[in-house]
Amino acid sequence: MTSQRTKSWRILITASDTSVATGLADLLLERGHHAAVHADPTDLMAAVSAEMPDLVMLCVAAGAEPDYALGATLSGMLEIPFIVFAAQWDERGAAAAAEHGALAFIAGSYPTLPQCVPVILGALQRSAEVRELRARLVRMSEALERSRTISMACGVLMERLHLSRQDAFETLRAAARARRMRLLDSAAGMLTALEAINELGSLPRRTVSEPDCDRVRSPAAKSR
């Protein structure tokens, strides 16, 4: 796991009053991170489009409401974590931030900005760990699906060709090599073809009638 001392995070901050946000950005820059302040949410989204940040901070002045629509877009559609940095503690505000998917709700007097930095970096580290866990679960799911597809294809070969599991696997692998295909693609293709054949076999059979036979006779046969 990468430590906070060596990891450099990219953080974007949005605030209508940029004075506090700028001070927070300066503290992050001093610690070797990339931080930029955007007063206009449109400018923020343009910066996000140019280069995906690790975190977005919604800096909220006293009495103001965070732009949770922006937060939902960042978190839900773009999978960018965001936190709310409020001028003062608000129980309802903290609950609303959590409900809208905020990674953290930081509040307090602005002179304590240096104390907020470790909280921000800790939240970033937890977010990175969650992303890695999700990616690991996706990889495991994909691996299980690959194993299931190959196992099913081997089962078909065992049944149709009366092979052992090892021989069925070697046959499937030989076929993939002969076609210069991946083993997974060869197995999936075989199962798709088998499914198509089974679907054809399940269709109702139609008996060809005498008029149908007459239509397919040659002109010479009809003249006789």
Secondary structure, DSSP 8 states (H G I E B T S, - for coil): ---TTT---EEEEE-SSHHHHHHHHHHHHHTT-EEEEESSHHHHHHHHHHS--SEEEEEE-TT----HHHHHIIIIIS---EEEEESS--HHHHHHHHHTT-S-EEES-GGGHHHHHHHHHHHHHHHHHHHHHHHHHHHHHHHHHHHHHHHHHHHHHHHHH---HHHHHHHHHHHHHHTT--HHHHHHHHHHHHHHHHHHHTS------HHHHHHHS-HHHHH-
